[in-house]
Amino acid sequence: MLMPVMGMNGNGPLEAMRGDFVKTSLVSAVLGPLVHLLLAACTREFQKDDPRPHPGRINTAAAHR
């Protein structure tokens, strides 16, 4: 849709852009998880998940949500 706006009116440039989009998506599909596995975020802090409702003003908190 935006290709004619950018001045790409022929089939050749459109197919080149499509090919580059496919290559980029494949590379990012492989490199994204790989980087996440190799450079995972680490912390020494323990995450405490203990959700409890705050005492009082429950209706106001529910309205904000």
KEDREN-550599 format. One record per atom (N, C-alpha, C): residue number from 1; residue in one letter; atom name; y, x negated, z. Coordinates in Angstrom, 1 decimal. Each point is the difference from the previous one (the first is absolute). Layout:
// residues N
<resi = NUM&resn = A&name = CA&v = Y&u = X&w = Z>
...
***
This chain:
// residues 65
<resi = 1&resn = M&name = N&v = -1.2&u = -0.8&w = 0.0>
<resi = 1&resn = M&name = CA&v = 1.2&u = 0.8&w = 0.0>
<resi = 1&resn = M&name = C&v = 1.3&u = -0.9&w = 0.0>
<resi = 2&resn = L&name = N&v = 0.0&u = -1.1&w = 0.7>
<resi = 2&resn = L&name = CA&v = 1.1&u = -0.8&w = 0.1>
<resi = 2&resn = L&name = C&v = 0.0&u = -1.1&w = -1.1>
<resi = 3&resn = M&name = N&v = -1.1&u = -0.1&w = -0.7>
<resi = 3&resn = M&name = CA&v = 0.0&u = -1.1&w = -1.0>
<resi = 3&resn = M&name = C&v = 1.0&u = 0.3&w = -1.2>
<resi = 4&resn = P&name = N&v = 0.1&u = 1.2&w = -0.5>
<resi = 4&resn = P&name = CA&v = 1.0&u = 0.2&w = -1.0>
<resi = 4&resn = P&name = C&v = 1.4&u = -0.2&w = 0.5>
<resi = 5&resn = V&name = N&v = 0.3&u = 0.3&w = 1.3>
<resi = 5&resn = V&name = CA&v = 1.3&u = -0.2&w = 0.5>
<resi = 5&resn = V&name = C&v = 0.3&u = -1.5&w = 0.1>
<resi = 6&resn = M&name = N&v = -1.0&u = -0.9&w = 0.2>
<resi = 6&resn = M&name = CA&v = 0.2&u = -1.4&w = 0.0>
<resi = 6&resn = M&name = C&v = 0.1&u = -0.6&w = -1.4>
<resi = 7&resn = G&name = N&v = -0.2&u = 0.8&w = -1.0>
<resi = 7&resn = G&name = CA&v = 0.1&u = -0.5&w = -1.4>
<resi = 7&resn = G&name = C&v = -1.3&u = -0.4&w = -0.6>
<resi = 8&resn = M&name = N&v = -1.1&u = 0.3&w = 0.7>
<resi = 8&resn = M&name = CA&v = -1.4&u = -0.2&w = -0.6>
<resi = 8&resn = M&name = C&v = -0.4&u = 1.2&w = -0.8>
<resi = 9&resn = N&name = N&v = 0.3&u = 0.0&w = -1.2>
<resi = 9&resn = N&name = CA&v = -0.4&u = 1.2&w = -0.8>
<resi = 9&resn = N&name = C&v = -1.3&u = -0.2&w = -0.8>
<resi = 10&resn = G&name = N&v = -0.5&u = -1.2&w = -0.2>
<resi = 10&resn = G&name = CA&v = -1.2&u = -0.2&w = -0.7>
<resi = 10&resn = G&name = C&v = -1.2&u = 0.0&w = 0.9>
<resi = 11&resn = N&name = N&v = -1.2&u = 0.0&w = -0.6>
<resi = 11&resn = N&name = CA&v = -1.3&u = 0.1&w = 0.7>
<resi = 11&resn = N&name = C&v = -0.3&u = -1.4&w = 0.6>
<resi = 12&resn = G&name = N&v = 0.4&u = -1.1&w = -0.6>
<resi = 12&resn = G&name = CA&v = -0.4&u = -1.3&w = 0.4>
<resi = 12&resn = G&name = C&v = 0.6&u = -0.3&w = 1.4>
<resi = 13&resn = P&name = N&v = 1.3&u = 0.2&w = 0.2>
<resi = 13&resn = P&name = CA&v = 0.5&u = -0.3&w = 1.4>
<resi = 13&resn = P&name = C&v = -0.5&u = 0.9&w = 1.0>
<resi = 14&resn = L&name = N&v = -0.3&u = 1.3&w = -0.3>
<resi = 14&resn = L&name = CA&v = -0.6&u = 0.9&w = 0.9>
<resi = 14&resn = L&name = C&v = -1.4&u = -0.4&w = 0.5>
<resi = 15&resn = E&name = N&v = -0.8&u = -0.5&w = -1.0>
<resi = 15&resn = E&name = CA&v = -1.3&u = -0.4&w = 0.4>
<resi = 15&resn = E&name = C&v = 0.0&u = -1.3&w = 0.8>
<resi = 16&resn = A&name = N&v = 1.0&u = -0.9&w = -0.3>
<resi = 16&resn = A&name = CA&v = 0.1&u = -1.2&w = 0.8>
<resi = 16&resn = A&name = C&v = 0.4&u = 0.3&w = 1.4>
<resi = 17&resn = M&name = N&v = 0.9&u = 1.0&w = 0.2>
<resi = 17&resn = M&name = CA&v = 0.4&u = 0.4&w = 1.4>
<resi = 17&resn = M&name = C&v = -1.2&u = 0.6&w = 0.7>
<resi = 18&resn = R&name = N&v = -0.8&u = 0.8&w = -0.7>
<resi = 18&resn = R&name = CA&v = -1.1&u = 0.7&w = 0.6>
<resi = 18&resn = R&name = C&v = -1.0&u = -1.1&w = 0.4>
<resi = 19&resn = G&name = N&v = -0.3&u = -1.0&w = -0.8>
<resi = 19&resn = G&name = CA&v = -0.9&u = -1.0&w = 0.3>
<resi = 19&resn = G&name = C&v = 0.5&u = -0.8&w = 1.2>
<resi = 20&resn = D&name = N&v = 1.3&u = -0.3&w = 0.1>
<resi = 20&resn = D&name = CA&v = 0.5&u = -0.8&w = 1.1>
<resi = 20&resn = D&name = C&v = -0.1&u = 0.8&w = 1.3>
<resi = 21&resn = F&name = N&v = 0.2&u = 1.3&w = -0.1>
<resi = 21&resn = F&name = CA&v = -0.1&u = 0.9&w = 1.2>
<resi = 21&resn = F&name = C&v = -1.5&u = 0.0&w = 0.5>
<resi = 22&resn = V&name = N&v = -0.9&u = 0.0&w = -0.9>
<resi = 22&resn = V&name = CA&v = -1.4&u = 0.0&w = 0.4>
<resi = 22&resn = V&name = C&v = -0.4&u = -1.3&w = 0.6>
<resi = 23&resn = K&name = N&v = 0.5&u = -1.1&w = -0.6>
<resi = 23&resn = K&name = CA&v = -0.3&u = -1.4&w = 0.6>
<resi = 23&resn = K&name = C&v = 0.6&u = -0.1&w = 1.4>
<resi = 24&resn = T&name = N&v = 1.2&u = 0.5&w = 0.1>
<resi = 24&resn = T&name = CA&v = 0.7&u = -0.1&w = 1.3>
<resi = 24&resn = T&name = C&v = -0.7&u = 0.8&w = 1.1>
<resi = 25&resn = S&name = N&v = -0.5&u = 1.2&w = -0.4>
<resi = 25&resn = S&name = CA&v = -0.7&u = 0.8&w = 1.0>
<resi = 25&resn = S&name = C&v = -1.3&u = -0.6&w = 0.4>
<resi = 26&resn = L&name = N&v = -0.7&u = -0.6&w = -1.0>
<resi = 26&resn = L&name = CA&v = -1.3&u = -0.6&w = 0.4>
<resi = 26&resn = L&name = C&v = 0.2&u = -1.2&w = 0.9>
<resi = 27&resn = V&name = N&v = 1.0&u = -0.8&w = -0.3>
<resi = 27&resn = V&name = CA&v = 0.3&u = -1.2&w = 0.8>
<resi = 27&resn = V&name = C&v = 0.4&u = 0.4&w = 1.4>
<resi = 28&resn = S&name = N&v = 0.8&u = 1.0&w = 0.1>
<resi = 28&resn = S&name = CA&v = 0.4&u = 0.5&w = 1.4>
<resi = 28&resn = S&name = C&v = -1.1&u = 0.7&w = 0.7>
<resi = 29&resn = A&name = N&v = -0.9&u = 0.6&w = -0.7>
<resi = 29&resn = A&name = CA&v = -1.2&u = 0.6&w = 0.7>
<resi = 29&resn = A&name = C&v = -0.9&u = -1.0&w = 0.6>
<resi = 30&resn = V&name = N&v = 0.0&u = -1.2&w = -0.6>
<resi = 30&resn = V&name = CA&v = -0.9&u = -1.1&w = 0.5>
<resi = 30&resn = V&name = C&v = 0.8&u = -0.8&w = 1.0>
<resi = 31&resn = L&name = N&v = 1.2&u = -0.4&w = -0.3>
<resi = 31&resn = L&name = CA&v = 0.7&u = -0.9&w = 0.9>
<resi = 31&resn = L&name = C&v = 0.5&u = 0.7&w = 1.3>
<resi = 32&resn = G&name = N&v = 0.3&u = 1.3&w = -0.1>
<resi = 32&resn = G&name = CA&v = 0.5&u = 0.7&w = 1.2>
<resi = 32&resn = G&name = C&v = -1.0&u = -0.1&w = 1.2>
<resi = 33&resn = P&name = N&v = -1.2&u = 0.5&w = -0.2>
<resi = 33&resn = P&name = CA&v = -1.0&u = -0.1&w = 1.1>
<resi = 33&resn = P&name = C&v = -0.3&u = -1.4&w = 0.4>
<resi = 34&resn = L&name = N&v = -0.1&u = -0.9&w = -1.0>
<resi = 34&resn = L&name = CA&v = -0.3&u = -1.4&w = 0.3>
<resi = 34&resn = L&name = C&v = 1.0&u = -0.6&w = 0.9>
<resi = 35&resn = V&name = N&v = 1.3&u = 0.2&w = -0.3>
<resi = 35&resn = V&name = CA&v = 1.1&u = -0.5&w = 0.9>
<resi = 35&resn = V&name = C&v = -0.1&u = 0.6&w = 1.4>
<resi = 36&resn = H&name = N&v = -0.3&u = 1.3&w = 0.0>
<resi = 36&resn = H&name = CA&v = -0.1&u = 0.7&w = 1.3>
<resi = 36&resn = H&name = C&v = -1.1&u = -0.6&w = 0.8>
<resi = 37&resn = L&name = N&v = -1.1&u = -0.3&w = -0.6>
<resi = 37&resn = L&name = CA&v = -1.2&u = -0.6&w = 0.7>
<resi = 37&resn = L&name = C&v = 0.3&u = -1.4&w = 0.5>
<resi = 38&resn = L&name = N&v = 0.7&u = -0.8&w = -0.8>
<resi = 38&resn = L&name = CA&v = 0.2&u = -1.4&w = 0.3>
<resi = 38&resn = L&name = C&v = 1.2&u = -0.2&w = 1.0>
<resi = 39&resn = L&name = N&v = 1.0&u = 0.8&w = -0.1>
<resi = 39&resn = L&name = CA&v = 1.2&u = -0.1&w = 0.8>
<resi = 39&resn = L&name = C&v = 0.2&u = 1.3&w = 0.9>
<resi = 40&resn = A&name = N&v = -1.1&u = 0.4&w = 0.6>
<resi = 40&resn = A&name = CA&v = 0.1&u = 1.2&w = 0.9>
<resi = 40&resn = A&name = C&v = 0.9&u = -0.3&w = 1.1>
<resi = 41&resn = A&name = N&v = 0.7&u = 1.1&w = 0.4>
<resi = 41&resn = A&name = CA&v = 0.9&u = -0.1&w = 1.2>
<resi = 41&resn = A&name = C&v = -0.8&u = -0.1&w = 1.3>
<resi = 42&resn = C&name = N&v = 0.3&u = -1.0&w = 0.8>
<resi = 42&resn = C&name = CA&v = -0.7&u = -0.2&w = 1.3>
<resi = 42&resn = C&name = C&v = 0.9&u = 0.2&w = 1.1>
<resi = 43&resn = T&name = N&v = -0.5&u = 0.5&w = 1.1>
<resi = 43&resn = T&name = CA&v = 0.8&u = 0.0&w = 1.2>
<resi = 43&resn = T&name = C&v = -0.9&u = -0.1&w = 1.2>
<resi = 44&resn = R&name = N&v = 0.5&u = -0.5&w = 1.1>
<resi = 44&resn = R&name = CA&v = -0.7&u = -0.2&w = 1.2>
<resi = 44&resn = R&name = C&v = 0.2&u = 1.2&w = 1.0>
<resi = 45&resn = E&name = N&v = 0.9&u = 0.8&w = -0.4>
<resi = 45&resn = E&name = CA&v = 0.3&u = 1.2&w = 0.9>
<resi = 45&resn = E&name = C&v = -1.1&u = 1.1&w = -0.2>
<resi = 46&resn = F&name = N&v = -0.3&u = 0.6&w = 1.0>
<resi = 46&resn = F&name = CA&v = -1.0&u = 1.1&w = 0.0>
<resi = 46&resn = F&name = C&v = 0.8&u = 1.3&w = -0.3>
<resi = 47&resn = Q&name = N&v = -0.5&u = 0.8&w = -1.0>
<resi = 47&resn = Q&name = CA&v = 0.7&u = 1.2&w = -0.3>
<resi = 47&resn = Q&name = C&v = -0.6&u = 1.1&w = 0.8>
<resi = 48&resn = K&name = N&v = 0.8&u = 0.6&w = 0.8>
<resi = 48&resn = K&name = CA&v = -0.4&u = 1.1&w = 0.9>
<resi = 48&resn = K&name = C&v = 0.3&u = 1.3&w = -0.6>
<resi = 49&resn = D&name = N&v = -1.0&u = 0.7&w = -0.4>
<resi = 49&resn = D&name = CA&v = 0.2&u = 1.4&w = -0.5>
<resi = 49&resn = D&name = C&v = -0.5&u = 1.0&w = 1.0>
<resi = 50&resn = D&name = N&v = 1.0&u = 0.6&w = 0.7>
<resi = 50&resn = D&name = CA&v = -0.3&u = 0.9&w = 1.0>
<resi = 50&resn = D&name = C&v = 1.0&u = 1.2&w = -0.1>
<resi = 51&resn = P&name = N&v = -0.1&u = 0.8&w = -1.1>
<resi = 51&resn = P&name = CA&v = 1.0&u = 1.0&w = -0.2>
<resi = 51&resn = P&name = C&v = -0.1&u = 1.1&w = 1.1>
<resi = 52&resn = R&name = N&v = 1.1&u = 0.2&w = 0.7>
<resi = 52&resn = R&name = CA&v = 0.1&u = 1.1&w = 1.0>
<resi = 52&resn = R&name = C&v = 1.3&u = 0.7&w = -0.2>
<resi = 53&resn = P&name = N&v = 0.0&u = 1.3&w = 0.2>
<resi = 53&resn = P&name = CA&v = 1.2&u = 0.7&w = -0.2>
<resi = 53&resn = P&name = C&v = 1.0&u = -0.4&w = 1.1>
<resi = 54&resn = H&name = N&v = 1.3&u = -0.1&w = -0.4>
<resi = 54&resn = H&name = CA&v = 1.0&u = -0.3&w = 1.0>
<resi = 54&resn = H&name = C&v = 0.2&u = 1.2&w = 0.9>
<resi = 55&resn = P&name = N&v = 0.1&u = -0.2&w = 1.3>
<resi = 55&resn = P&name = CA&v = 0.2&u = 1.1&w = 0.9>
<resi = 55&resn = P&name = C&v = 1.4&u = 0.6&w = -0.2>
<resi = 56&resn = G&name = N&v = 0.0&u = 1.3&w = -0.2>
<resi = 56&resn = G&name = CA&v = 1.3&u = 0.7&w = -0.2>
<resi = 56&resn = G&name = C&v = 0.5&u = 0.0&w = -1.4>
<resi = 57&resn = R&name = N&v = 0.8&u = 1.0&w = -0.3>
<resi = 57&resn = R&name = CA&v = 0.7&u = 0.1&w = -1.3>
<resi = 57&resn = R&name = C&v = -1.0&u = 0.0&w = -1.2>
<resi = 58&resn = I&name = N&v = -1.1&u = 0.6&w = 0.2>
<resi = 58&resn = I&name = CA&v = -1.1&u = 0.0&w = -1.0>
<resi = 58&resn = I&name = C&v = 0.5&u = 0.8&w = -1.3>
<resi = 59&resn = N&name = N&v = 0.7&u = 1.1&w = 0.2>
<resi = 59&resn = N&name = CA&v = 0.4&u = 0.8&w = -1.1>
<resi = 59&resn = N&name = C&v = 1.1&u = -0.8&w = -0.8>
<resi = 60&resn = T&name = N&v = 0.8&u = -0.7&w = 0.6>
<resi = 60&resn = T&name = CA&v = 1.0&u = -0.8&w = -0.7>
<resi = 60&resn = T&name = C&v = -0.6&u = -1.1&w = -0.8>
<resi = 61&resn = A&name = N&v = -1.0&u = -0.7&w = 0.6>
<resi = 61&resn = A&name = CA&v = -0.7&u = -1.0&w = -0.8>
<resi = 61&resn = A&name = C&v = -0.8&u = 0.6&w = -1.2>
<resi = 62&resn = A&name = N&v = -0.6&u = 1.1&w = 0.2>
<resi = 62&resn = A&name = CA&v = -0.7&u = 0.7&w = -1.1>
<resi = 62&resn = A&name = C&v = 1.0&u = 0.4&w = -1.1>
<resi = 63&resn = A&name = N&v = 1.1&u = 0.4&w = 0.4>
<resi = 63&resn = A&name = CA&v = 1.0&u = 0.4&w = -1.0>
<resi = 63&resn = A&name = C&v = 0.5&u = -1.2&w = -0.8>
<resi = 64&resn = H&name = N&v = 0.1&u = -1.1&w = 0.6>
<resi = 64&resn = H&name = CA&v = 0.4&u = -1.2&w = -0.7>
<resi = 64&resn = H&name = C&v = -1.0&u = -0.5&w = -1.0>
<resi = 65&resn = R&name = N&v = -1.3&u = 0.2&w = 0.3>
<resi = 65&resn = R&name = CA&v = -1.0&u = -0.3&w = -0.9>
<resi = 65&resn = R&name = C&v = -0.1&u = 0.9&w = -1.1>
***
